[in-house]
Amino acid sequence: MGAGGKIPNPNEQMDLHVSEIHDIAGKAAMTFCFLWLFYRFEQDGGVLMGLRHPWEHGGGHDDHGHGHGVKFTKADIGEIPEPEEEEH
């Protein structure tokens, strides 16, 4: 039934053959995954270890160039806001 009447012996070592391209692709994928895992651990390791909360991302919001302090005016509903001209 399925095994051709022969019951496989669990103590016998199976001889698996994998083509070279699949072997190389598997090793490359495994390397990429581990490198990504280590990179993410470097970024979020404190959160994963329970040393800090995810919303405590450290550092202040001094000047990141996000347009803080720029005022916008909106002409009408649905219009894109335009930055105001600075008066010197």
Residue pairs with C-beta under 8 A, 6 or more apart in sequence:
18 26
41 48
44 54
45 51
46 52
47 53
47 54
61 68
67 83
70 83
70 84
71 83
71 84
72 81
72 82
72 83
72 84
73 81
73 82
73 84
74 81
74 82
75 82
